[in-house]
Each structure stands twice: as C-alpha cells, then as structure tokens.
Amino acid sequence: MGDLGFQLAGSATTIPRLGVGTWAWGDSKVWGMGSYDTSLTEDTIGEAWRASIDMGATFFDTAEVYGAGESERIIGRLLAGDPQRAAKVQIASKFFPYPWKINVRSQLLKSLRASLERLGLEKVDLYQVHGPVSLRGHGALAEAMTAAHSEGLIGAIGVSNYSVRETRSFAEQLSKRGLALATNQIEFSLLRRIPETSGLLETCRDLGVVPLAYSPLGQGRLTGKYSATNPPPSTRTFSNYPMEKVDEVVRVVRELADAHEATPGQIALAWIMAKGAVPIPGAKNHDQATDNAGALKISLSEEQVARLDEASLLKAGGLSNRFWQHG
Ligand SMILES: NC(=O)c1ccc[n+]([C@@H]2O[C@H](COP(=O)([O-])OP(=O)(O)OC[C@H]3O[C@@H](n4cnc5c(N)ncnc54)[C@H](OP(=O)(O)O)[C@@H]3O)[C@@H](O)[C@H]2O)c1
C-alpha cells in the first residue's frame, strides 16, 4: 500500500485507499430509490459520482444483482456522459453464483457479458464472485474466471464473503492457472470486526489480497444520524445490532471526530483504512460523497485506533449478516 492506494494483484490497476459502493443506485427494495426515499435520484447519484472522483475516490463497486442491473446501467450512463472522469475510474462488478448455475463457466461468461453491456465497457477492472454459494467447487469457479480473463473481459479477480479457508483455497486454484486473487470483499466496520478477529485480514495480507470493506458505515448507523430513538429503516439488515449498543460506539466515534474536526462517518472510515482495508461506503448524493471521500485526509494515531478498538462491537456478528456468516 502507498498513499496512492493498492495495486490489484495480477493487473496494472491501482485503486485508491477508499472507494464507493453503488448498491443503492437504482435499487428500490432495500434503499428505496423512487419509493420511500424520493431524495435519491439519478441527478443526486450523478453529483455523488462527480464529487467522489474529484476527491480521489475513483473506485466504484457494483454487481449484477444491484437494482437488478440498474446500478450498472446508471454507471454506464455516467461513464458515457463524462469521458474525462470515465478515464480516471476503476470499476468492479460481481457474478452471483446462484446454486442452480451448475454450468458455472458459461453462466459466469453470460453474466459478465450482460454486465459489460449495461456498463458500456469492454472490460471491468475487477470481477468478483459475490459469495460462496455455488454448488460447484473453487476449481470450477476459478476456471470460469480464467476463461473470462483470457478473453480479455476482466482485469483482476476477486471474491466476496469468503472465509479464511475459502480465500486460501480460491487463491490456490487461481495460482494453479497462473492467476492471482486480488481482493476479498467483506463486511467490516466498527460494528463488525469478525474479519479481524478470525484472522481473515491477516490471511489477505499474507496472500497479497486487498480486503474491501463493505457496509463500512454500518449502513449509515456510524454516521451518527441514526440512534435508538431514530433507528434506520428496517430494510438495513447488515450491521443490524441493537441501536443502544450502536449509540455507545458512536459516542466514542464522536469524541474522536471532534478532535479531528471531522464527522463520525469519516472517523469510522479512517479506522478501516488504518486496518489496511479499503472501505467502499455507499453515497447517495454530493454531500455524502464529499463527506466520505474526506476521510482520505484523516490519519488516526495508534492510541486513537486502540480507543476505537475498545469501543467497537468486538464480538458482534451473530445478529447481523444473515446471508454471509463467513469472513
Ligand atoms: N459483497 C456484498 O455482499 C455486499 C453487501 C453489502 C454491501 N456491499 C457493497 O458495499 C457498499 C457499501 O455498503 P452499504 O451501502 O451496505 O452500507 P454503508 O456504506 O455502510 O452505508 C451506506 C448508507 O449510509 C448513508 N450514508 C452514506 N454516507 C453518508 C454520510 N456521509 N452521511 C450520512 N449518511 C451517509 C446512506 O444512506 P441513508 O442516507 O439512506 O441513510 C448510504 O446509502 C454497497 O454499496 C455495495 O457496493 C457489498
């Protein structure tokens, strides 16, 4: 890692120390675009896109399943409408290996081509397996990724929600084929430290795999705008801990925010960067994007990281993340 970010193994792509998550872009089921949250529009998303890139958060994470492809379509329109900024970004998408996708090689290539079509790209910088739910072994998935790589459709290869054992095994399968595993995207924040306590972050370091931290703001909870008396919408099932416990964490995060003249969200993101992971916070508008990317300027001391460690929900995990128990 350097100030400029991380190089993705097996490719020439470098990503910054902080990226942007785009699950909410075009999604109405969880994030409410066009339904309960009428403030989220393609205009506000465009503002978030421009502000993020202009502040150095040039890495965008999407997936075929976000908004049933709408997140990728929106990014495609943003890329096409602004070639100058398009030249600066790195785009990651994901293949969802539903168990019924038995012929994983042809299904992955089909999904990837559809993603590229929606994005208007010939190649994505990073292509990830969304989660360890395939009925096929790691060898079959690695083989499918190898085919996509040799066709020149993807730069680097990643996984998501993989445990220590799964990460090692997938990296080994790629290595047998002359390729490298670049990333593992996992839920990691002050509300969920399992990737740290399970040894996953250490494994990633050993293997040269960049950990990408999703839901790094606890789906908005760590920004301090939600509380026990003002809980987030019930659709926010990641980091879904009792808000009384979250309030205690946020109280300490606020203390450090005051010391840095920063916002609580920026401190939560700076803590993740201090752990060597790349946070990919979702941003719905200009102000959120500016606030999140502002975390790139914050550097926490060892004492401050330790103070946050102490305040975090160290053992949390049982209640949240009902989909992904790994990582
Ligand atoms: N691989 C996986 O299985 C997986 C799973 C989950 C997420 N992800 C990825 O990780 C990304 C981020 O995770 P996430 O979206 O779940 O959670 P998050 O980044 O922790 O929270 C994002 C939400 O917090 C609020 N927010 C963001 N910045 C803010 C700010 N500066 N001030 C106030 N509120 C702010 C916004 O919602 P409100 O304004 O409505 O509160 C925003 O949509 C996703 O977009 C996706 O790319 C991957």
The ligand as an SDF file (V2000), in Angstrom:
LIG
                    3D

 48 52  0  0  0  0  0  0  0  0999 V2000
  -20.4590   -8.0630   -1.2490 N   0  0  0  0  0  0  0  0  0  0  0  0
  -21.5350   -7.9670   -0.5180 C   0  0  0  0  0  0  0  0  0  0  0  0
  -22.1650   -8.9780   -0.1520 O   0  0  0  0  0  0  0  0  0  0  0  0
  -22.0090   -6.5880   -0.1330 C   0  0  0  0  0  0  0  0  0  0  0  0
  -23.0100   -6.4350    0.8540 C   0  0  0  0  0  0  0  0  0  0  0  0
  -23.3730   -5.1240    1.2110 C   0  0  0  0  0  0  0  0  0  0  0  0
  -22.7690   -4.0300    0.5830 C   0  0  0  0  0  0  0  0  0  0  0  0
  -21.8180   -4.2300   -0.3850 N   0  0  0  0  0  0  0  0  0  0  0  0
  -21.1390   -3.0920   -1.0650 C   0  0  0  0  0  0  0  0  0  0  0  0
  -20.7010   -2.1550   -0.0930 O   0  0  0  0  0  0  0  0  0  0  0  0
  -21.2470   -0.8690   -0.3730 C   0  0  0  0  0  0  0  0  0  0  0  0
  -21.4530   -0.0820    0.8970 C   0  0  0  0  0  0  0  0  0  0  0  0
  -22.2370   -0.8020    1.8480 O   0  0  0  0  0  0  0  0  0  0  0  0
  -23.7040   -0.3570    2.2670 P   0  0  0  0  0  0  0  0  0  0  0  0
  -24.2470    0.5220    1.2140 O   0  0  0  0  0  0  0  0  0  0  0  0
  -24.4070   -1.6050    2.6470 O   0  0  0  0  0  0  0  0  0  0  0  0
  -23.5090    0.4320    3.6380 O   0  0  0  0  0  0  0  0  0  0  0  0
  -22.7260    1.7510    4.0900 P   0  0  0  0  0  0  0  0  0  0  0  0
  -21.7690    2.1840    3.0760 O   0  0  0  0  0  0  0  0  0  0  0  0
  -22.2190    1.4470    5.4480 O   0  0  0  0  0  0  0  0  0  0  0  0
  -23.9330    2.7870    4.2420 O   0  0  0  0  0  0  0  0  0  0  0  0
  -24.3960    3.4880    3.1190 C   0  0  0  0  0  0  0  0  0  0  0  0
  -25.5810    4.3560    3.5010 C   0  0  0  0  0  0  0  0  0  0  0  0
  -25.2860    5.1950    4.5990 O   0  0  0  0  0  0  0  0  0  0  0  0
  -25.8040    6.5070    4.3810 C   0  0  0  0  0  0  0  0  0  0  0  0
  -24.6450    7.4050    4.2310 N   0  0  0  0  0  0  0  0  0  0  0  0
  -23.5410    7.2080    3.4470 C   0  0  0  0  0  0  0  0  0  0  0  0
  -22.6610    8.2120    3.5890 N   0  0  0  0  0  0  0  0  0  0  0  0
  -23.1930    9.0560    4.4760 C   0  0  0  0  0  0  0  0  0  0  0  0
  -22.7370   10.2660    5.0330 C   0  0  0  0  0  0  0  0  0  0  0  0
  -21.5640   10.7930    4.6990 N   0  0  0  0  0  0  0  0  0  0  0  0
  -23.5480   10.8990    5.9330 N   0  0  0  0  0  0  0  0  0  0  0  0
  -24.7420   10.3790    6.2920 C   0  0  0  0  0  0  0  0  0  0  0  0
  -25.2240    9.2270    5.7950 N   0  0  0  0  0  0  0  0  0  0  0  0
  -24.4600    8.5590    4.8990 C   0  0  0  0  0  0  0  0  0  0  0  0
  -26.6420    6.4300    3.1030 C   0  0  0  0  0  0  0  0  0  0  0  0
  -27.9860    6.0110    3.3880 O   0  0  0  0  0  0  0  0  0  0  0  0
  -29.1060    6.9650    4.0260 P   0  0  0  0  0  0  0  0  0  0  0  0
  -28.7770    8.3770    3.6390 O   0  0  0  0  0  0  0  0  0  0  0  0
  -30.3980    6.4860    3.4450 O   0  0  0  0  0  0  0  0  0  0  0  0
  -29.0270    6.7140    5.4970 O   0  0  0  0  0  0  0  0  0  0  0  0
  -25.9470    5.3240    2.3670 C   0  0  0  0  0  0  0  0  0  0  0  0
  -26.7400    4.7120    1.3910 O   0  0  0  0  0  0  0  0  0  0  0  0
  -22.5370   -1.1790   -1.1520 C   0  0  0  0  0  0  0  0  0  0  0  0
  -22.9960   -0.0650   -1.8890 O   0  0  0  0  0  0  0  0  0  0  0  0
  -22.0590   -2.3020   -2.0270 C   0  0  0  0  0  0  0  0  0  0  0  0
  -21.2880   -1.8040   -3.1140 O   0  0  0  0  0  0  0  0  0  0  0  0
  -21.4270   -5.4930   -0.7240 C   0  0  0  0  0  0  0  0  0  0  0  0
  1  2  1  0
  2  3  2  0
  2  4  1  0
  4  5  1  0
  4 48  2  0
  5  6  2  0
  6  7  1  0
  7  8  2  0
  8  9  1  0
  8 48  1  0
  9 10  1  0
  9 46  1  0
 10 11  1  0
 11 12  1  0
 11 44  1  0
 12 13  1  0
 13 14  1  0
 14 15  2  0
 14 16  1  0
 14 17  1  0
 17 18  1  0
 18 19  2  0
 18 20  1  0
 18 21  1  0
 21 22  1  0
 22 23  1  0
 23 24  1  0
 23 42  1  0
 24 25  1  0
 25 26  1  0
 25 36  1  0
 26 27  1  0
 26 35  1  0
 27 28  2  0
 28 29  1  0
 29 30  1  0
 29 35  2  0
 30 31  1  0
 30 32  2  0
 32 33  1  0
 33 34  2  0
 34 35  1  0
 36 37  1  0
 36 42  1  0
 37 38  1  0
 38 39  2  0
 38 40  1  0
 38 41  1  0
 42 43  1  0
 44 45  1  0
 44 46  1  0
 46 47  1  0
M  CHG  2   8   1  16  -1
M  END
$$$$
